[in-house]
Amino acid sequence: MKTSRLAKLRTFLIPPDDRGVADPARSVYERFAIPHTFKPQLSLTEALISVAGAFLRIVLGSILFGFSGAYTIVAWNSIRNLFWRVLAVLFLVSVFVISFTFLMLAISALVRMLWPKRKPSAS
């Protein structure tokens, strides 16, 4: 059976559902959806991977934003015609938004690849 490229990309970017994994060490209240990224019971490895992912998001996002802003200002100041100036800035802003989106998706995929896999317990 062939899997389409879109399905492969979806499984790479979106984590699989862990509903089949029942952990008896978790309380009933920990099974509810949590409104933040971190789980209530993280191992040391999971915590380090989460912190590294957050650090990468902050640092690389800031660097990308800084370079994008600097080059957008350079483009704005170097173009004299108002029409081309606005068109160039719109293009550079759209390039920034697309590259920022792909950067965040890539970091999420990297964190997901490094995340330790939980083995389903036999119950």
N, C-alpha and C positions, 0 to 999 in steps of 0.2 A: 504494500500500500504506500503510495507516494504522498508525502506531506508537502503542502504548498509552502512557498517561501514566506508568505504572510503568516501562516500558522507557526512556522519556525521562529520568525521574528517575534511574534506574540508570546511564545513560550520563553524566549530569551529575555524579553523586556518586562513581562508581567509574571510575578511569582505564582507558582502553582498553589492551589488551595490546599491547606493542611487540615482539612476537616476529618480526614481518615485517621489522623494521628491522635490517639487519645493518651493523655499523660495523666496518670493517677496522682501525681504529686501536685497537680494544679487544683486550686479550689474552684468551686462553682463560679465565684465572682471573677476569677481570672479568665474564664472562658468567654466573657463578653468582649465586644469590640472595644479597643483602647483608642482614645482620641489622640494619641501621640505615637511617635515612632518606636520608642523603646518598650520592650516587653517588661513585665514586672520581675521576671526571674531570668536574668542574663548570666551566662557563664562569663569567665574572664575573657575568653577568646571572642565571644559575641560582642562584649562591651568594647573591646579594643577595635574590632572591625567597624562597629557603629561610630566610634569616635573618629577613626581614621577617615571614614566616609564623610562625616560632617566636616572635618578639617579640610579635606580635599574640595568639598563643595564651596566652602567659604573662601579658601585661598585661590583656587583656580577660577571661581566665579568673579572674584575681585580683580584678579589680573586681567581676565577677559574684558570685564567692564571698563577697567582703566585704559587698556589699549584701544578698545573700541571708541571710547569717549575722546581720547586724544586724537585719533585719526579722523574722527568725525569733525572735530574742531579745526584740524588742519585742512580738511576738504572744504569746510564752510568758509574759511578765511582765504583759501587760494582760488576759489571760483567767484568771478565777478557778476555773472549773469544770475539774477534771482531765480529764474525758472530752473536752470541747471543746478543751482545751489540747493534748492528745495528737493529736486529729484535725487541728487546725490546723497543728501542726508536721509531721505526716506529709504533709499536703497541700503545705506550703511546701517541704519537702525534695523531694517528687516534682516540683514545678514547677522547682526548681533543677536537678535531674538532667536533666529534659527540655530546659530552656533551655541548659544547659551542653553537652548532646549536640548540639543544633542549632547552637550557636555554633561548636563544633569542626568540624562538617560544613560550615558556611558558610565558615570560614576555609580549610579544605581545598579547597573548590570554588573559592574566590577564587585560591588559589595555583595550582591546576590551570588556571584560565582565563588567568592571567598567564604561565604557564610557556611558554617558547618551544617551538614545534613543530619536531621534527626531520624533515627530509625524507629519505625512504628513498633510499639510494644505489643507483645502478644497478650491479649486480655480475653 
